[in-house]
Amino acid sequence: MISFDDKLQPLLGKKSADALETGLGITTVGDLLRHYPRRYDERGKLTEIASLELDEHVTVQAKVNKCTKRRMKSRHGHMTEAVITDGTSELHLVFFGGPAHSAEKELLPGTKAMFAGKVGQFRNKLQLAHPAFEILTEDSSGSDFLKAFLPVYPASQQINTWNIENCVKQLLEVWDGVATDPLPEELRERHELIGLEKALRAIHRPESWAEISLARKRLKWDEALAVQLALAQRRKSAGARPAPSCAPKKGGILDAFDARLPFKLTNGQVEVGEQIAHDITVTHPMNRLLQGEVGSGKTMVALRAMLQVVDSGRQAAMLAPTEVLAAQHARSLREMLGDLAEAGQLGGAENATRVTLLTGSMNTAQRKQALLDIMTGEAGIVVGTHAIIQEKVEFHSLALVVVDEQHRFGVEQRDALRARAGKENPHVLVMTATPIPRTVAMTVYGDLEVSALRELPQGRSPIKTSVVPAKDKPAWLDRAFARVREEVAKGHQAYFVCPRIGDGDNGDSDEEEPPAEDGSENKRPPLSVVDVANALVAGPLKGLRVEILHGRMPSDEKDAVMRAFAANEVNVLVATTVVEVGVNVPNATVMAIMDADRFGVSQLHQLRGRVGRGSAPGLCLLVTDMPEMTTTMERLRAVESTLDGFELAELDLRLRREGDILGAAQSGKRSALKMLSLLEDVDVIAASRVEAQEFVDDDPDLKKQPGLASMVAALLTDERAEFLVKA
């Protein structure tokens, strides 16, 4: 019997197996059967060209409008250019060399075909360079293209959708099905789910839309339940060891801090603060996600929780994703606490504690002192990067871990930090300024309780956002630079954010002909900190004090730059996304994001939150070369139109591939969720969460349900567990 783990080569032959492995990483029977069609084209129904996205590998069914061959001007040989249409929009094709001759002969006007390739852009027009194509003819005897449904698979340059379909067809002809369905029969009956074998055959070779619907429903349940079972087991495991009880203490450091607050906490801060205060009082480990808009006061909530822990004689650790942010947090906490952070120092308050910073780039003497303070308990609050979770760091009594911007950390790091607490599990508070849709909270953050801060503290200034189409309207870019100078003249400061640091390449000049035989326009590389800073100093911002900041700079240099910027000794800071979170300079009023199209919606929203933090209104400029009428520009226009991070989070979920949202892109792994939609399948996710919890409560290791256990094992042994706590 053929199993899911069997290799494909003996079944499909070396050539096909190699193409699947090289192009898509598919090596086993299970990999191929779980490589579902992205969509189905009905024969004769043309693909909507307007929905295509740059740099995406696509398959389209379209009609040829025209096709011409000509000799190239700047190099030897011919090129064929064709225009295909869906009846509304057009897509340009380009072929060079030998393929140019065959394309001219086959792509006659009026011909319908399937085209597969990577979407590029030349002279503001979308195009496919050297696309593979398959002519759709009515007399293709025996061809699968005569079927009513044409499955369109996620493909690559190495293998296109019709080759994948042929491989699946070959496999299904010899595959003898599954011996035992992994889902218990009573669960299938309860939720009206068809069997696994029937679902897999129907998803690849459907006869009707009804058959596709039933297959999708079953396969979505497989994915949702596997994830929810893994999360339920994590929740069970996290609560296996007790946590220290940190009851509030009257007259302690928290009371002293609250008495000094010069402002009133928001209703949300009070409510969430009470939830957390209760959670860390009991001995069941708290695992809570605190999400809130940029500037909603999450750090204040976290600090009050840490002070409650200090009052109980324990320690709290705050983990930041970068050294810049760790140092910023340490400074902010000390400033907020004043003499309450000066334990053992002259002038320190009676109930004072100590805030200790620990990062990987500290010198030996600083590090030795920090480690000593942590080990003896002199440091009630420890702030640092991943250096905190190294084995040499010994806490005196760690009771609470605060993780800032959870999407930067994985499961292993969080578990390693928990392990620093010894026999007890510390309470864990995860903070993020990226609002999270409910379905993502139930999956990506499914092992955490979720709290939200939606209300902004009084005194926050409005932020205006504008898209600057630099290529189409260069005068707008000039005006953007002028606005920066105007703000600096008022005594304010500005950020310029770039996608990369810079390695000396400045891109190439344009040519009349496409410069490369992949047909892509001669795209410049992403703008860099170094190049942009040099250009600003020599040009539009000449005479202003400009500094750079990026992750590769030595720690003392980064700290010196941030201190100078905070002290208004620097007018303009050109940086990478190290300023994305936590950096707080109220005097900065302008944020210019260069190549804004290269950033995601949530990241743009995060960056924008660095301005408008003082009394003066903020301005965010999204500078891009992207043309209008693209999905990318739609994303930028959405950020321009609203400051509501929760609304943008829903948009992000609609526009991005869900595998990316689950962290698969960062880890280099293919997402385990191929069928389940985090946007559309709320009911399936919620129902599977309930089922999973009941299974794990009754049988934590799933020994009674080997099929379910195998589903979880397949999810985790593929090293996909990390996406469970990433967004």
VOGU-3710 file (C-alpha; in Angstrom, 3 decimals, decimal comma):
1> misfddklqp> 0,000/0,000/0,000  1,285/3,469/-0,898  1,724/5,639/2,204  1,897/9,423/2,577  5,604/9,089/3,431  6,570/7,240/0,237  8,919/9,037/-2,166  7,527/10,196/-5,501  10,350/9,178/-7,826  9,398/5,466/-8,137
11> llgkksadal> 5,818/6,512/-8,905  6,328/9,483/-11,234  9,820/9,043/-12,636  12,988/11,002/-11,937  12,296/14,016/-14,171  8,893/14,846/-12,672  10,006/14,076/-9,114  13,068/16,301/-9,494  10,970/19,175/-10,883  8,535/18,939/-7,971
21> etglgittvg> 11,349/18,864/-5,423  13,409/21,652/-7,006  10,487/23,932/-7,757  8,213/23,359/-4,767  10,026/21,225/-2,190  7,546/18,391/-2,773  9,184/14,989/-2,202  6,548/12,582/-0,842  3,099/11,282/-1,734  1,619/13,255/1,154
31> dllrhyprry> 3,330/16,467/0,015  1,805/16,184/-3,447  -1,677/15,150/-2,293  -1,691/18,099/0,138  -0,549/20,509/-2,593  -4,056/21,729/-3,325  -5,211/23,763/-6,326  -5,146/27,485/-5,601  -8,320/27,904/-7,622  -10,317/26,320/-10,457
41> dergklteia> -10,794/27,907/-13,841  -13,949/26,887/-15,652  -13,184/26,126/-19,256  -13,564/29,280/-21,337  -13,821/31,627/-18,341  -10,911/34,061/-18,540  -8,790/35,059/-15,548  -9,218/38,555/-14,098  -5,933/40,206/-15,083  -6,512/43,310/-12,927
51> sleldehvtv> -6,129/41,145/-9,797  -2,544/40,126/-10,597  0,249/41,290/-8,279  3,852/42,179/-9,090  6,472/39,457/-8,470  3,780/36,795/-8,052  4,076/33,535/-10,009  0,685/33,229/-11,704  -1,312/31,120/-14,101  -3,904/32,881/-16,239
61> qakvnkctkr> -6,418/31,746/-18,842  -6,690/34,484/-21,466  -7,202/35,302/-25,128  -4,463/36,592/-27,438  -5,167/40,105/-28,728  -2,083/40,574/-30,875  1,376/39,098/-31,344  4,333/40,664/-33,187  7,987/39,763/-33,694  10,738/42,328/-34,201
71> rmksrhghmt> 14,523/42,605/-34,198  16,014/44,029/-30,972  17,856/47,342/-31,209  20,481/47,009/-28,479  21,401/43,344/-28,835  21,482/40,583/-31,426  18,355/38,547/-32,125  14,587/38,859/-32,155  11,918/39,376/-29,560  8,210/38,596/-29,756
81> eavitdgtse> 5,716/40,739/-27,896  2,137/39,609/-27,345  -0,838/41,158/-25,619  -3,415/38,925/-23,927  -6,743/40,008/-22,482  -9,578/38,912/-20,238  -11,917/41,226/-22,120  -11,348/44,099/-19,702  -7,647/44,338/-18,865  -4,489/43,510/-20,777
91> lhlvffggpa> -1,245/41,715/-19,898  1,910/41,950/-22,009  4,102/38,937/-22,851  7,702/39,019/-24,066  9,824/36,210/-25,565  13,486/36,265/-26,671  15,602/34,055/-28,931  14,222/30,684/-29,998  10,992/30,951/-27,989  10,282/34,239/-29,805
101> hsaekellpg> 9,868/32,337/-33,108  7,602/29,593/-31,727  5,481/32,090/-29,776  4,821/34,109/-32,937  3,611/30,988/-34,773  1,380/29,633/-31,975  -0,070/32,724/-30,309  -2,344/33,832/-33,103  -4,937/36,534/-32,386  -8,085/34,992/-30,909
111> tkamfagkvg> -6,246/31,968/-29,484  -7,176/30,982/-25,921  -4,425/29,543/-23,735  -3,139/29,017/-20,225  -0,074/31,175/-19,465  2,240/30,709/-16,467  5,046/32,993/-15,332  6,211/35,651/-12,904  4,499/39,035/-13,094  6,976/41,779/-13,879
121> qfrnklqlah> 6,698/45,402/-14,920  8,125/47,318/-17,879  7,319/50,949/-18,580  4,477/50,877/-16,039  2,801/47,897/-17,737  2,437/44,443/-16,201  4,105/41,693/-18,198  5,152/38,043/-18,174  8,616/37,271/-19,530  9,076/33,909/-21,266
131> pafeilteds> 5,817/32,500/-19,860  5,079/28,827/-20,332  1,809/28,384/-22,203  -0,628/25,662/-23,193  -3,047/26,281/-26,053  -6,657/25,396/-25,209  -8,177/23,739/-28,260  -11,507/22,007/-28,692  -9,965/19,083/-30,571  -7,226/18,174/-28,051
141> sgsdflkafl> -8,296/14,542/-27,976  -8,082/13,106/-24,472  -6,591/16,298/-23,039  -7,353/17,144/-19,430  -7,902/20,688/-20,605  -11,265/19,525/-21,966  -12,480/18,988/-18,394  -15,045/21,475/-17,082  -12,704/22,412/-14,211  -9,072/23,361/-14,751
151> pvypasqqin> -7,259/23,118/-11,386  -4,684/25,894/-11,039  -1,899/24,897/-8,641  0,639/27,035/-6,793  3,557/26,704/-9,222  7,109/27,913/-9,762  9,559/28,652/-12,538  10,721/25,021/-12,457  7,258/23,463/-12,855  3,966/24,922/-14,072
161> twniencvkq> 0,404/24,135/-13,120  -0,441/21,732/-15,966  2,679/19,665/-15,260  1,675/19,491/-11,591  -1,839/18,429/-12,605  -0,387/15,646/-14,727  1,748/14,439/-11,788  -1,298/14,414/-9,497  -3,301/12,503/-12,117  -0,558/9,861/-12,371
171> llevwdgvat> -0,379/9,535/-8,600  -4,150/9,204/-8,093  -4,268/6,396/-10,678  -1,978/4,206/-8,556  -2,763/5,494/-5,044  -4,922/3,020/-3,109  -6,181/5,437/-0,460  -5,761/5,719/3,314  -5,975/2,704/5,578  -7,553/4,604/8,480
181> dplpeelrer> -9,059/8,070/8,540  -7,219/10,175/11,163  -10,412/11,969/12,227  -12,624/9,919/14,594  -15,884/8,818/13,007  -18,036/10,528/15,665  -16,316/13,871/14,969  -16,877/13,465/11,220  -20,551/12,716/11,800  -20,934/15,597/14,237
191> heliglekal> -19,625/18,120/11,722  -20,809/16,364/8,521  -17,324/15,761/7,118  -16,545/13,384/4,258  -13,697/10,830/4,455  -10,097/11,861/3,823  -9,581/9,735/0,684  -12,772/11,037/-0,913  -11,793/14,616/-0,059  -8,305/14,309/-1,560
201> raihrpeswa> -9,576/12,784/-4,809  -12,320/15,390/-5,119  -10,072/18,376/-4,460  -7,770/17,411/-7,329  -10,273/15,933/-9,829  -13,644/17,543/-9,095  -16,804/16,990/-11,072  -18,818/19,850/-9,554  -18,587/22,913/-7,313  -20,563/20,990/-4,667
211> eislarkrlk> -17,872/18,294/-4,637  -15,161/20,967/-4,269  -17,061/22,538/-1,360  -17,345/19,252/0,567  -13,668/18,447/-0,025  -12,549/21,885/1,136  -14,667/21,675/4,280  -13,041/18,381/5,290  -9,477/19,471/4,483  -9,920/22,751/6,369
221> wdealavqla> -10,897/20,751/9,427  -7,725/18,664/9,145  -5,581/21,806/9,237  -7,570/23,663/11,886  -7,781/20,683/14,235  -4,063/19,836/13,947  -3,131/23,406/14,887  -5,655/23,616/17,717  -4,573/20,259/19,161  -0,946/21,430/19,199
231> laqrrksaga> -1,977/24,668/20,905  -4,169/22,864/23,452  -1,218/20,627/24,334  0,981/23,721/24,709  -1,550/25,312/27,058  -1,696/22,095/29,062  2,100/21,878/29,222  2,510/25,541/30,189  0,249/25,021/33,189  1,907/21,811/34,339
241> rpapscapkk> 4,337/23,618/36,659  3,044/26,169/39,189  3,842/29,858/38,912  4,874/32,101/41,808  2,037/33,983/43,483  2,722/37,722/43,426  -0,004/39,297/45,518  -0,334/43,099/45,683  1,343/44,765/48,674  -0,093/47,820/50,376
251> ggildafdar> 2,363/50,667/50,727  4,825/49,060/48,313  6,609/50,374/45,228  3,482/50,042/43,051  1,432/52,217/45,398  4,259/54,755/45,547  4,467/54,816/41,742  0,697/55,199/41,297  0,620/58,070/43,793  3,123/60,001/41,651
261> lpfkltngqv> 1,431/59,553/38,279  0,854/63,007/36,766  -2,043/61,730/34,639  -5,053/59,458/34,905  -4,844/55,949/33,463  -7,269/55,193/30,631  -10,235/52,933/31,355  -8,581/50,254/29,214  -5,317/50,456/31,160  -7,216/50,099/34,446
271> evgeqiahdi> -9,291/47,147/33,202  -6,374/45,231/31,656  -4,187/46,098/34,657  -6,735/44,496/36,988  -6,860/41,351/34,800  -3,083/41,023/34,912  -2,896/41,825/38,645  -5,289/38,955/39,304  -3,487/36,580/36,907  -0,101/37,007/38,607
281> tvthpmnrll> -1,613/36,566/42,066  -2,628/32,941/41,416  -0,248/29,997/40,979  -1,492/29,040/37,494  0,978/30,556/35,003  -0,394/33,602/33,215  0,022/33,511/29,439  -1,549/36,730/28,199  -1,250/38,675/24,951  -1,704/42,430/25,316
291> qgevgsgktm> -2,411/44,030/21,969  -2,947/47,730/21,569  -2,619/50,618/19,193  0,703/52,403/18,898  0,816/54,777/21,875  -2,040/53,151/23,788  0,071/52,779/26,931  1,042/49,105/26,940  4,409/49,837/28,566  2,647/51,535/31,499
301> valramlqvv> 0,462/48,455/31,997  3,540/46,203/31,866  5,506/48,377/34,309  2,717/48,319/36,889  2,607/44,512/36,633  6,393/44,344/37,064  6,195/46,562/40,149  3,582/44,231/41,683  6,065/41,400/41,152  8,882/43,429/42,760
311> dsgrqaamla> 6,611/44,114/45,767  6,328/40,352/46,285  10,127/40,012/46,471  10,458/38,576/42,951  11,985/39,692/39,658  10,551/40,687/36,272  12,292/40,506/32,891  11,435/42,578/29,832  12,582/41,183/26,491  12,970/43,526/23,499
321> ptevlaaqha> 13,699/42,549/19,879  16,680/44,899/19,371  19,417/46,474/21,476  18,195/49,936/20,477  14,736/49,159/21,842  16,101/47,411/24,947  18,193/50,467/25,819  15,205/52,726/25,100  12,979/50,646/27,403  15,566/50,701/30,197
331> rslremlgdl> 15,882/54,490/29,938  12,101/54,965/29,800  11,485/52,747/32,834  14,144/54,577/34,864  12,679/57,954/33,869  9,152/56,846/34,761  10,275/55,465/38,122  12,669/58,269/39,065  14,169/57,620/42,518  12,061/54,429/42,747
341> aeagqlggae> 14,661/52,896/40,362  17,647/53,969/42,482  17,906/51,214/45,087  21,239/51,360/46,911  22,019/54,838/45,574  22,190/58,096/47,437  18,784/59,704/47,183  16,997/56,478/46,265  13,440/56,058/47,541  12,676/53,775/50,470
351> natrvtlltg> 10,848/51,192/48,345  13,200/51,521/45,383  14,322/48,728/43,094  16,938/48,630/40,324  16,422/48,497/36,544  19,298/46,569/34,946  20,050/46,449/31,225  21,673/43,325/29,741  22,608/43,098/26,054  25,031/40,997/24,046
361> smntaqrkqa> 27,400/43,840/23,175  28,086/45,133/26,706  31,738/45,199/27,779  33,025/42,639/30,278  32,809/44,861/33,353  29,271/46,040/32,565  28,120/42,525/31,840  29,673/41,097/35,005  27,942/43,729/37,155  24,598/43,179/35,409
371> lldimtgeag> 24,816/39,398/35,883  25,669/39,885/39,564  22,683/42,211/40,105  20,389/39,687/38,403  21,701/36,720/40,377  21,534/38,436/43,794  18,098/39,925/43,153  19,351/43,521/43,424  17,828/44,027/39,965  14,074/43,864/40,415
381> ivvgthaiiq> 13,521/44,615/36,712  15,850/43,234/34,025  15,641/44,605/30,472  17,462/43,073/27,538  17,531/41,305/24,213  17,851/37,566/23,599  21,021/37,766/25,741  18,722/37,356/28,749  17,874/33,801/27,790  21,468/32,583/27,584
391> ekvefhslal> 22,323/29,841/30,041  24,878/31,931/31,953  22,141/34,296/33,132  20,883/33,175/36,549  17,883/34,926/38,056  17,416/35,157/41,795  13,648/34,677/41,559  12,086/35,298/38,140  8,299/35,595/38,336  7,200/37,611/35,281
401> vvvdeqhrfg> 8,435/37,781/31,696  7,267/40,660/29,487  7,951/40,091/25,785  7,715/43,199/23,597  6,675/42,690/19,973  6,047/38,951/20,024  6,363/38,556/16,222  10,160/38,878/16,586  10,440/35,821/18,865  9,717/32,139/18,410
411> veqrdalrar> 8,552/29,298/20,609  12,039/28,111/21,517  13,128/31,535/22,781  10,029/31,985/24,881  10,348/28,497/26,357  14,059/29,044/27,054  13,236/32,192/28,991  10,611/30,338/30,991  13,231/27,725/31,799  15,404/30,401/33,450
421> agkenphvlv> 12,914/30,433/36,324  13,889/26,981/37,600  11,170/24,805/39,162  8,444/27,393/38,730  6,964/28,722/35,508  7,117/32,508/35,325  4,020/34,406/34,291  4,267/35,621/30,675  2,895/38,873/29,246  3,323/39,329/25,497
431> mtatpiprtv> 2,839/42,820/24,035  2,252/43,821/20,442  1,267/47,067/18,749  0,109/45,089/15,716  -3,640/44,561/16,186  -4,601/40,967/15,593  -7,833/39,706/13,992  -9,806/37,254/16,141  -9,055/34,225/13,951  -5,319/34,913/14,092
441> amtvygdlev> -5,555/35,239/17,866  -7,198/31,791/17,988  -4,455/30,201/15,873  -1,183/32,089/15,845  -1,591/33,138/19,483  -3,852/30,251/20,443  -1,961/29,391/23,632  -2,469/32,896/25,063  -5,377/34,789/26,607  -5,937/38,014/24,688
451> salrelpqgr> -6,485/41,542/26,033  -6,763/44,713/23,947  -6,135/48,417/24,541  -8,110/50,468/22,021  -8,241/53,816/23,824  -5,373/56,284/23,350  -4,217/58,399/26,312  -5,144/62,077/26,286  -2,607/64,422/24,698  -1,691/62,260/21,691
461> spiktsvvpa> -1,522/64,391/18,539  -3,156/63,472/15,213  -1,051/61,949/12,426  -1,678/62,775/8,762  -0,504/60,176/6,239  0,154/60,891/2,545  1,293/58,634/-0,290  4,066/60,253/-2,362  4,184/58,677/-5,878  7,784/59,719/-6,521
471> kdkpawldra> 8,079/58,261/-10,013  4,769/59,517/-11,418  4,826/62,873/-9,595  8,431/63,871/-8,807  7,265/67,344/-7,718  5,494/65,671/-4,785  8,822/64,240/-3,608  10,362/67,726/-3,764  7,454/68,986/-1,668  8,030/66,164/0,838
481> farvreevak> 11,628/67,269/1,343  10,429/70,864/1,723  7,978/69,758/4,442  10,856/68,144/6,346  12,840/71,393/6,196  9,770/73,322/7,387  9,358/71,062/10,416  13,059/71,321/11,276  12,790/75,114/10,999  10,075/74,930/13,673
491> ghqayfvcpr> 12,502/73,076/15,937  11,150/69,598/15,214  12,869/66,461/13,863  12,307/63,813/11,204  12,876/60,121/10,481  13,696/58,623/7,088  13,234/54,833/7,039  14,801/52,628/4,330  14,432/48,888/3,554  18,126/48,064/3,803
501> igdgdngdsd> 21,432/49,279/5,238  23,410/49,608/1,984  26,355/47,789/0,448  27,506/50,281/-2,174  25,255/49,310/-5,102  23,292/52,179/-6,595  21,316/50,351/-9,268  21,727/50,719/-13,022  20,508/53,162/-15,653  17,426/52,531/-17,792
511> eeeppaedgs> 17,666/51,337/-21,405  15,211/51,434/-24,256  15,123/47,636/-24,550  14,390/45,365/-21,600  17,904/44,949/-20,175  17,558/41,311/-19,183  16,125/38,288/-20,911  13,880/37,602/-17,941  11,984/40,614/-19,292  12,060/42,490/-16,021
521> enkrpplsvv> 12,499/46,217/-16,093  15,906/47,278/-14,839  14,744/47,602/-11,248  16,989/49,414/-8,854  17,711/47,664/-5,550  15,786/48,779/-2,467  16,841/52,188/-1,185  19,478/52,002/1,541  20,198/54,016/4,663  23,715/54,885/3,511
531> dvanalvagp> 22,738/56,015/0,009  19,670/57,982/1,134  21,604/59,735/3,914  24,376/60,738/1,488  21,832/61,980/-1,063  19,941/64,024/1,547  23,104/65,642/2,911  24,318/66,549/-0,580  20,915/67,626/-1,882  17,497/68,502/-0,489
541> lkglrveilh> 18,494/68,547/3,201  21,922/70,116/2,788  22,955/72,004/5,911  20,822/69,924/8,315  22,334/67,593/10,900  21,733/64,080/9,526  22,743/60,803/11,240  22,228/57,144/10,385  21,076/54,230/12,546  20,991/50,520/11,724
551> grmpsdekda> 21,366/47,132/13,368  24,965/46,480/12,318  26,341/49,499/14,181  28,184/48,837/17,466  25,910/49,132/20,490  27,626/52,216/21,913  27,331/54,010/18,551  23,633/53,183/18,273  23,035/54,375/21,810  24,982/57,593/21,197
561> vmrafaanev> 22,966/58,348/18,042  19,649/57,751/19,798  20,683/59,927/22,742  21,722/62,731/20,373  18,440/62,437/18,470  16,422/62,436/21,693  18,318/65,567/22,799  17,525/67,326/19,463  21,207/67,439/18,557  20,293/65,649/15,299
571> nvlvattvve> 17,685/67,028/12,878  17,120/63,969/10,712  17,630/60,276/11,527  17,966/57,939/8,523  17,380/54,398/9,771  16,248/50,881/9,030  13,260/49,444/10,890  15,241/49,420/14,156  13,024/52,437/14,946  9,851/50,440/14,222
581> vgvnvpnatv> 8,780/49,872/17,811  9,322/51,467/21,181  11,457/54,417/20,088  9,933/57,483/21,739  11,092/60,969/20,693  8,083/63,319/21,152  9,821/66,128/19,241  9,953/64,071/16,008  7,028/65,078/13,795  7,819/63,656/10,315
591> maimdadrfg> 8,294/60,047/9,244  9,274/59,557/5,577  9,201/55,853/4,631  11,226/55,316/1,448  10,170/52,436/-0,846  7,063/52,154/1,318  5,707/49,461/-1,017  8,365/47,085/0,332  6,832/47,143/3,821  3,696/45,404/5,068
601> vsqlhqlrgr> 0,574/47,187/6,288  1,219/46,458/9,955  4,849/47,543/9,696  3,866/50,835/8,073  1,359/51,406/10,866  4,032/50,647/13,452  6,541/53,013/11,873  3,973/55,765/11,587  3,442/55,533/15,331  6,910/56,994/15,964
611> vgrgsapglc> 5,593/60,512/15,207  2,748/62,517/16,710  3,906/61,511/20,182  4,169/65,078/21,477  2,055/68,237/21,338  2,691/68,879/17,610  0,775/66,917/14,931  2,618/64,166/13,065  3,127/63,651/9,337  3,869/60,288/7,694
621> llvtdmpemt> 5,001/60,238/4,047  4,784/56,933/2,153  7,247/57,354/-0,715  6,892/54,835/-3,543  7,615/54,252/-7,240  4,603/51,947/-7,608  1,956/52,879/-10,200  -1,706/53,312/-9,307  -4,211/50,491/-9,897  -2,043/47,811/-8,274
631> ttmerlrave> -2,767/45,826/-5,129  0,394/47,232/-3,601  -0,804/50,801/-4,101  -4,202/49,781/-2,714  -2,372/48,732/0,440  -0,608/52,089/0,723  -3,830/54,003/0,079  -5,499/52,030/2,878  -2,763/53,042/5,323  -3,177/56,624/4,112
641> stldgfelae> -6,928/56,556/4,736  -7,134/55,301/8,332  -5,306/55,340/11,650  -7,352/52,397/12,946  -4,851/49,588/13,419  -7,577/46,985/13,928  -9,136/47,892/10,568  -5,696/47,704/8,938  -5,058/44,301/10,515  -8,140/42,916/8,771
651> ldlrlrregd> -6,967/44,463/5,505  -3,506/42,949/6,000  -5,095/39,543/6,425  -7,056/39,949/3,192  -4,107/41,164/1,107  -1,261/38,992/2,352  -0,749/35,294/1,758  -1,810/33,576/4,956  1,313/31,459/5,058  3,277/34,658/5,519
661> ilgaaqsgkr> 0,996/35,742/8,336  1,742/32,489/10,098  5,450/33,131/9,896  6,270/30,572/7,224  7,964/33,201/5,089  10,337/34,178/7,890  11,287/30,592/8,700  11,643/29,523/5,074  9,108/26,739/5,585  5,962/26,220/3,589
671> salkmlslle> 2,911/27,056/5,669  0,998/24,158/7,200  -2,207/26,041/6,363  -2,877/25,522/2,680  -6,665/25,319/2,722  -7,767/27,089/5,897  -8,467/30,816/5,578  -7,918/32,866/8,706  -10,249/35,499/7,289  -13,137/33,356/6,114
681> dvdviaasrv> -13,107/30,270/8,330  -13,904/31,734/11,741  -16,518/29,059/12,456  -14,199/26,143/11,613  -11,379/27,581/13,745  -13,677/28,219/16,718  -15,324/24,786/16,519  -12,004/22,953/16,131  -10,624/24,846/19,141  -13,480/23,513/21,298
691> eaqefvdddp> -13,031/19,955/19,969  -9,256/20,074/20,474  -9,558/21,263/24,063  -11,969/18,432/24,896  -9,679/15,824/23,320  -6,617/17,111/25,216  -8,469/17,510/28,524  -9,536/13,860/28,272  -6,283/12,512/26,825  -3,332/14,983/26,950
701> dlkkqpglas> -0,981/12,829/24,861  -3,758/11,645/22,485  -2,890/8,001/23,153  -6,515/6,995/22,529  -6,528/8,855/19,217  -3,463/7,766/17,200  -4,824/9,421/14,057  -5,043/12,808/15,754  -1,631/12,294/17,362  -0,138/11,618/13,924
711> mvaalltder> -1,660/14,846/12,574  -0,023/16,850/15,368  3,274/14,991/14,948  3,294/15,763/11,210  2,722/19,446/11,963  5,516/19,638/14,519  8,128/17,340/12,977  8,044/19,535/9,880  9,492/22,262/12,151  6,351/24,286/11,669
721> aeflvka> 5,600/24,692/15,371  7,280/28,076/15,398  4,544/29,676/13,325  2,073/28,919/16,114  3,291/31,950/18,031  4,272/34,322/15,237  2,294/36,852/13,391
//
